[in-house]
């Protein structure tokens, strides 16, 4: 038994008829589509965490570097001779 692929036009035809929008629309999730949805959400979360980590740790923070340089200069000035 071969699965029949559906395109977006089939879904739109199921939602809209000659009278307008259908209100008795049923959406069914198979086990396969549910696992795909869960996997996609998981991968999206991992991607967001990875990008945030890269932005935070790998790309230099110029403002923080400047603040550190100012603090080191102040510390050197406050050292007793």
C-alpha positions as CSV (number, residue, x, y, z in Angstrom):
1,X,0.0,0.0,0.0
2,X,1.7,3.2,-1.2
3,X,1.2,6.4,0.7
4,X,-0.3,9.2,-1.3
5,X,1.6,12.4,-1.0
6,X,-0.5,15.6,-0.4
7,X,0.4,19.1,-1.4
8,X,-0.7,22.4,0.0
9,X,-3.5,22.6,-2.6
10,X,-5.1,19.5,-1.3
11,X,-5.2,20.9,2.2
12,X,-6.6,24.2,1.0
13,X,-9.3,22.4,-1.0
14,X,-10.2,20.5,2.2
15,X,-10.6,23.8,4.1
16,X,-12.4,25.9,1.5
17,X,-15.4,25.0,-0.6
18,X,-17.8,27.0,-2.8
19,X,-19.6,28.4,0.2
20,X,-16.4,29.6,2.0
21,X,-14.4,28.2,4.9
22,X,-15.4,24.9,6.3
23,X,-15.9,24.8,10.0
24,X,-15.8,21.1,10.5
25,X,-12.1,20.5,9.8
26,X,-10.4,17.5,11.4
27,X,-6.7,17.3,11.7
28,X,-5.3,13.9,12.4
29,X,-1.7,13.2,13.5
30,X,-0.2,9.8,12.8
31,X,2.6,8.5,14.9
32,X,5.1,9.3,12.2
33,X,4.0,12.9,11.8
34,X,4.0,13.4,15.6
35,X,7.6,12.1,15.9
36,X,8.6,14.4,13.0
37,X,7.0,17.4,14.9
38,X,8.7,16.4,18.2
39,X,12.0,16.0,16.4
40,X,11.7,19.3,14.6
41,X,10.9,21.1,17.8
42,X,13.8,19.5,19.6
43,X,16.2,20.4,16.7
44,X,14.9,23.9,16.8
45,X,15.6,24.2,20.5
46,X,19.1,22.8,20.1
47,X,19.8,25.2,17.2
48,X,18.7,28.2,19.3
49,X,20.9,27.1,22.2
50,X,23.8,26.5,19.9
51,X,23.5,29.9,18.2
52,X,23.1,31.6,21.6
53,X,26.3,29.9,22.8
54,X,28.2,30.9,19.7
55,X,27.1,34.5,20.0
56,X,28.0,34.6,23.7
57,X,31.3,32.8,23.8
58,X,33.0,32.8,20.4
59,X,32.2,36.3,19.1
60,X,34.2,38.8,21.1
61,X,32.2,41.3,23.2
62,X,34.0,44.6,22.5
63,X,32.1,46.5,25.2
64,X,33.2,44.0,27.8
65,X,36.8,44.0,26.6
66,X,36.8,47.8,26.9
67,X,35.3,47.7,30.4
68,X,38.0,45.2,31.4
69,X,40.7,47.4,30.0
70,X,39.4,50.4,32.0
71,X,39.2,48.4,35.2
72,X,42.8,47.1,34.8
73,X,44.0,50.7,34.2
74,X,42.3,51.9,37.3
75,X,43.7,49.0,39.3
76,X,47.2,49.9,38.1
77,X,46.7,53.5,39.1
78,X,45.6,52.5,42.6
79,X,48.5,50.2,43.3
80,X,50.9,51.6,46.0
81,X,54.3,52.5,44.7
